[in-house]
Amino acid sequence: MKVIEQTNRRGFTLLELLAAILVMSIISAVVLPVITSASESYSTTRDVRERTERMTYAIDRISRIIRQAPIGSGDAGIGIQSATSQSLVFTDGTGFDHVDNEIRMRVPGYDPATLCADIDSLEIAYFADDGVTSTLATPAETHRVVVTLTNNELRMSIVAHPRVWIGQQGGS
């Protein structure tokens, strides 16, 4: 009589393999949308953060330019060469403007430097010391300047007070 040795086979049966594939497919179907959503969220957050940082830098520089405004002729008021809702230029040549979706800083003797690109709008409002009366017609009397930058849905505003009024009569 012949003795048949039985060997221990190790491995998966076809049924076990199909069950494992099914379980992995279900897990993938649940996890993939979560990973995709997290990736899109990260990308959007990174874009908003970068735009915020660029706009914050520009608005900080703009507020410094306004605070350092030169004194006007006759040692009274602010020395403003031109003031519009899109630009502000002082008599010393410093200032800023919005051209071709860029906020540009003006420095005497140099070409305008880009402070921030991809800006949809720049709005500049000029107010008297009461904070309500517009001084666009008489910019030398401006005590407060409100600057608003807009990029897509992101909007930033500042109120800057020129230091030139410190020590002048009628200053605040």
Secondary structure, 3 states (H helix, E strand, C coil): CCCCCCCCCCCCCHHHHHHHHHHHHHHHHHHHHHHHHHHHHHHHHHHHHHHHHHHHHHHHHHHHHHHCCCECHHHCCECEEEECCCEEEECCCCEEEEECCEEEEECCCCCCEEEEECCCEEEEEEECCCCCCECCCCHHHCCEEEEEEEECCEEEEEEECCHHHCCCCCCC
